[in-house]
């Protein structure tokens, strides 16, 4: 009887535990994409222009991290820290909480796209988003990071 009750309790608790862990990853990712969006906006407010290399959608790589964390380099001459990064991997990419493997083919960094023509509009998959910058993570689907972020199921987007 005791074993049956323990088995029943485990049958209820274990699925709930994994569901709660996934929800926590989603929440952490959502907060991060919003905070990164704010950091990019702060950069634009200060410098009034995006770096030339930021025109198309791109992954947040070591160069972007160095600019946003305040390294005094060409695109951040004043050395202002716009974002405090928790940790990066060995290649310098800032990975989302859904990344669990050390396999570089599975690692997925956050991505962003800026309004490089300053018309306050970013075209994402034929849909106009009236924003200066968007940030996303591929979330649970682990698909191609830069492929149409608006329509991919499981993406965590700053504009939702």
N, C-alpha and C positions, 0 to 999 in steps of 0.2 A: 504494500500500500504506500509506504513512504517513498519507494523508488518511483512509483507511478506519479505521485505528486511532484517529486523533484523533476521528473521528465516533463510533466505538463508545464511547470514553471519555466524550465529551460526553453521549452518550445515557444513560450510567449516572450521571454526576456531576450533571447539571442537575436531574433529578427528585429526587435525594437532597438537593440544596441547598434546594429549595423545601420539602421535607418537614421538614427540620431547622429552617428558619425558622418554619414553622407550629408545630412542637413548642416552639420557644423562646418564641413568643408565648403559647401555652397555659400554659407553665410560669410565665412572668412574671405572667400574669393570675391563675393559681392562688395564687401567693405573695401577690399584692396583695390578693385577696379574703380570704385568711386573716389578713393583717396588718390590714386594715380591720376585720375582725370583732374582732380583739384590741383595736384602738383604741376601737371602740364599747363593748366590755366594760369597758375602763379608764374610759371616761366614766361608765358606769353605776356602777362601783365607787366613783368619787369623789363624784358628785352624788346617787346613790341614786334618781334619777328621770330618765326620758327627757324631752326637750323635748316640749311638747304637739303640735307640728307633726309629730312623728315617728311618729304612730300607724299609718298605712297604709304600704304599700309605696311607696317613692319613689326617685327618682334622686338620686345624690350631686351636688348643685348647689352654687353658690357659698356659700349660707348654711350648709350642712352642712360644707363645706370650712373656712369661717372658724371654725366652732365647734371642729372637730377639730384645726385647726392652731394654735389657741391665741389667736386674737384675743379680746381682752377685750370681750365683748359679752354681751347679756342671758342667753343660755343657756350661757355659759362665763365667769361672773363672776370666777373665779380666774385666767383667762388661761393655763390649762394646755394645753400642746401634747400632744395624744394621738396625732397622726400627722404625719409630715413628707411632704408631697406633692411629687412630682417636678416636675410641671408641670400646668397647666390650660389650656384653650383660651380664646379671647377672651371667651366668655360666662361663664367661671368654672367650667365643668363639668370633671370629672376623667374623662378618656376612657381606655378600655382600649386595649391594644396592637393590637387588630384594626382599630381605626379608622385608615383610611389616607387618607381624602378630606377636603377642606375643605368639602364640601357638608354643610350642617347637617342635611339629611334622612338622611344616612348616619352621622353621628356618634352613638355610643352610649356614654353614661356608665355607670359602675358604679351598681348599685342596692342598696337595703337595705330590710329590714323588721325592726322591733323587736317584742318581746313587750310591747305597751302595757298589758296588764292584769296583768302580772307573775305569771302562772301557769306560767311556764317552758315555754310552748307556743305555737308559731306555726303557723297553718293555711295550708298552701301547696297549693292545688289539691285540697283534700279530704284531704290527708295532714298529720298532726300531726308537726311537728318539735319535739323537746324541746330548745329553745335559747332564749337571751335575745335573740339577734340573728342574722340571716342576711344575707349579702352575695353578690351575683352579678354576672356580666357576661354579656351575650348572646353573647359569644364569636364563633364562626364563623358562626352562623346570621343575625346582624344583624336579628333580628325585633324586635317590640315589646318594649321593655325591661321593662315591668311586667306583661306577660301571663304568667301561670302559669309561673314560673321552674323549677318542679320537673320539668315534662314537656317542655320545649323542648329539642330536639336541639341540641347545640353549646354550650349554656350552661355557663359555668364557675362552679361553686357552692362556697361555703365549707363546706357541710355534707356534701360527698362525701368 
